Amino acid sequence: MLRRFEVHRPTTVAEAIALRAQFGDDGAIYAGGTELLLAMKLGVARYAHLIDVKHIPALRGVSLQQGVVRIGATVTHWDLERDATIAKALPAFAALERNVANVRVRAAGTLAGNLAFAEPHADPPALLMALGARVHVEGAKGRRAIPIAEFVVGMYQTSLGPDEIVTAIEIQLPDAGRRAAYVKFQILERPSVGVAIVGAVQGGRFGDAPAVVVGAVDEMPRRVDTKSLAGATLRDAATADALATAARAAVEPVADLAGDVDYKRHLVGVFARRALAALAEAA
Ligand SMILES: Cc1cc2nc3c(=O)[nH]c(=O)nc-3n(C[C@H](O)[C@H](O)[C@H](O)COP(=O)(O)OP(=O)(O)OC[C@H]3O[C@@H](n4cnc5c(N)ncnc54)[C@H](O)[C@@H]3O)c2cc1C
């Protein structure tokens, strides 16, 4: 059962930061509420004050300027899957967003909330990390831009300071010729494994070492060592074997309802191969 709480509706980022500082551990930022209200209902989180950021105009919208896509902190998964800029500039990310959760969660849940909650069984962090995305945050001491790899630091843990809020996520568009793909396996509400790959492809070969990140099996997304794949042919069994081996070595799976450690490591190898095939198809 939900305990009583008070909702505050700031209309500027500065106001939200001040409220965050004022309430400390007794307050939380409230966006779509899809994780927060569930956690409060289950009694695993207790807050007397919720700071609803949905009324802050500066946190809205998707824009593209000078090759950088900016996604405001109150943009939902539903907004992202239908956004024309995302569909054109980052089709792999649009496809990922179409397959997050269910339509009810996508309609209310935000990308910023997904990242800030740092639930390990998540889709966006792996692809965003492979794309080199950064989380923009603002607090009493000013603004910082944090690479995803440094933002998600553990299960339900981020590097967000106690008085900071996420204002936006920014993604530098990949150079021409660089392609991206994301594949996942899911039997429960959330993914059991997700593999993202971003690589420059010329004449069926990798121009350099692709960025490969495995998500959802571990405490946080893990980058795969792909140095040996620079120049490798995409549609080649040896390339697929090398990637699958490197991906399995990169993770320390956590056993849970989705499977045990060996099973999850096996899945990582299978889905690393599928990610490579998807990239070859996209190229
Ligand atoms: C049934 C179900 C299925 C799901 N399936 C998937 C799935 O398949 N793949 C997947 O990736 N995810 C999945 N999710 C997670 C989903 O993506 C998140 O619930 C959603 O994105 C959270 O966003 P929100 O706006 O509702 O966050 P909220 O619930 O409002 O907040 C979540 C947390 O983030 C903090 N927060 C929110 N916004 C900010 C901000 N701007 N600054 C600082 N802190 C902030 C809050 O304080 C809170 O701690 C699923 C969730 C549910 C409930």
Ligand as a Chemical Component Dictionary entry (heavy atoms), coordinates in Angstrom:
data_LIG
# 
_chem_comp.id                   LIG 
_chem_comp.type                 NON-POLYMER 
_chem_comp.pdbx_formal_charge   0 
_chem_comp.three_letter_code    LIG 
# 
loop_
_chem_comp_atom.comp_id 
_chem_comp_atom.atom_id 
_chem_comp_atom.alt_atom_id 
_chem_comp_atom.type_symbol 
_chem_comp_atom.charge 
_chem_comp_atom.model_Cartn_x 
_chem_comp_atom.model_Cartn_y 
_chem_comp_atom.model_Cartn_z 
_chem_comp_atom.pdbx_ordinal 
LIG C1  C1  C 0 6.333  -3.879 -16.302 1  
LIG C2  C2  C 0 7.589  -3.203 -16.733 2  
LIG C3  C3  C 0 8.305  -3.705 -17.824 3  
LIG C4  C4  C 0 9.500  -3.080 -18.224 4  
LIG N1  N1  N 0 10.187 -3.595 -19.299 5  
LIG C5  C5  C 0 11.320 -2.969 -19.706 6  
LIG C6  C6  C 0 12.044 -3.464 -20.852 7  
LIG O1  O1  O 0 11.646 -4.412 -21.533 8  
LIG N2  N2  N 0 13.205 -2.820 -21.178 9  
LIG C7  C7  C 0 13.659 -1.721 -20.475 10 
LIG O2  O2  O 0 14.689 -1.171 -20.820 11 
LIG N3  N3  N 0 12.980 -1.233 -19.413 12 
LIG C8  C8  C 0 11.831 -1.821 -19.024 13 
LIG N4  N4  N 0 11.132 -1.317 -17.972 14 
LIG C9  C9  C 0 11.644 -0.101 -17.298 15 
LIG C10 C10 C 0 11.057 1.179  -17.911 16 
LIG O3  O3  O 0 11.806 1.536  -19.012 17 
LIG C11 C11 C 0 11.119 2.217  -16.805 18 
LIG O4  O4  O 0 10.115 1.853  -15.856 19 
LIG C12 C12 C 0 10.862 3.658  -17.229 20 
LIG O5  O5  O 0 11.652 4.091  -18.287 21 
LIG C13 C13 C 0 11.164 4.557  -16.011 22 
LIG O6  O6  O 0 10.875 5.899  -16.350 23 
LIG P1  P1  P 0 9.892  6.780  -15.449 24 
LIG O7  O7  O 0 9.826  8.099  -16.105 25 
LIG O8  O8  O 0 8.596  6.073  -15.198 26 
LIG O9  O9  O 0 10.743 6.841  -14.120 27 
LIG P2  P2  P 0 10.207 7.060  -12.621 28 
LIG O10 O10 O 0 9.532  5.835  -12.137 29 
LIG O11 O11 O 0 9.482  8.350  -12.514 30 
LIG O12 O12 O 0 11.623 7.214  -11.889 31 
LIG C14 C14 C 0 12.525 6.121  -11.833 32 
LIG C15 C15 C 0 13.752 6.559  -11.030 33 
LIG O13 O13 O 0 14.498 7.537  -11.734 34 
LIG C16 C16 C 0 14.563 8.771  -11.001 35 
LIG N5  N5  N 0 14.411 9.839  -11.984 36 
LIG C17 C17 C 0 13.468 9.935  -12.970 37 
LIG N6  N6  N 0 13.696 11.022 -13.736 38 
LIG C18 C18 C 0 14.807 11.620 -13.226 39 
LIG C19 C19 C 0 15.527 12.799 -13.569 40 
LIG N7  N7  N 0 15.177 13.589 -14.600 41 
LIG N8  N8  N 0 16.612 13.110 -12.828 42 
LIG C20 C20 C 0 16.990 12.330 -11.778 43 
LIG N9  N9  N 0 16.340 11.204 -11.406 44 
LIG C21 C21 C 0 15.258 10.861 -12.125 45 
LIG C22 C22 C 0 13.429 8.699  -9.979  46 
LIG O14 O14 O 0 13.690 9.464  -8.833  47 
LIG C23 C23 C 0 13.403 7.207  -9.684  48 
LIG O15 O15 O 0 14.416 6.867  -8.760  49 
LIG C24 C24 C 0 9.956  -1.922 -17.542 50 
LIG C25 C25 C 0 9.223  -1.418 -16.449 51 
LIG C26 C26 C 0 8.061  -2.027 -16.051 52 
LIG C27 C27 C 0 7.291  -1.450 -14.881 53 
# 
loop_
_chem_comp_bond.comp_id 
_chem_comp_bond.atom_id_1 
_chem_comp_bond.atom_id_2 
_chem_comp_bond.value_order 
_chem_comp_bond.pdbx_ordinal 
LIG C1  C2  SING 1  
LIG C2  C3  SING 2  
LIG C2  C26 DOUB 3  
LIG C3  C4  DOUB 4  
LIG C4  N1  SING 5  
LIG C4  C24 SING 6  
LIG N1  C5  DOUB 7  
LIG C5  C6  SING 8  
LIG C5  C8  SING 9  
LIG C6  O1  DOUB 10 
LIG C6  N2  SING 11 
LIG N2  C7  SING 12 
LIG C7  O2  DOUB 13 
LIG C7  N3  SING 14 
LIG N3  C8  DOUB 15 
LIG C8  N4  SING 16 
LIG N4  C9  SING 17 
LIG N4  C24 SING 18 
LIG C9  C10 SING 19 
LIG C10 O3  SING 20 
LIG C10 C11 SING 21 
LIG C11 O4  SING 22 
LIG C11 C12 SING 23 
LIG C12 O5  SING 24 
LIG C12 C13 SING 25 
LIG C13 O6  SING 26 
LIG O6  P1  SING 27 
LIG P1  O7  DOUB 28 
LIG P1  O8  SING 29 
LIG P1  O9  SING 30 
LIG O9  P2  SING 31 
LIG P2  O10 DOUB 32 
LIG P2  O11 SING 33 
LIG P2  O12 SING 34 
LIG O12 C14 SING 35 
LIG C14 C15 SING 36 
LIG C15 O13 SING 37 
LIG C15 C23 SING 38 
LIG O13 C16 SING 39 
LIG C16 N5  SING 40 
LIG C16 C22 SING 41 
LIG N5  C17 SING 42 
LIG N5  C21 SING 43 
LIG C17 N6  DOUB 44 
LIG N6  C18 SING 45 
LIG C18 C19 SING 46 
LIG C18 C21 DOUB 47 
LIG C19 N7  SING 48 
LIG C19 N8  DOUB 49 
LIG N8  C20 SING 50 
LIG C20 N9  DOUB 51 
LIG N9  C21 SING 52 
LIG C22 O14 SING 53 
LIG C22 C23 SING 54 
LIG C23 O15 SING 55 
LIG C24 C25 DOUB 56 
LIG C25 C26 SING 57 
LIG C26 C27 SING 58 
# 
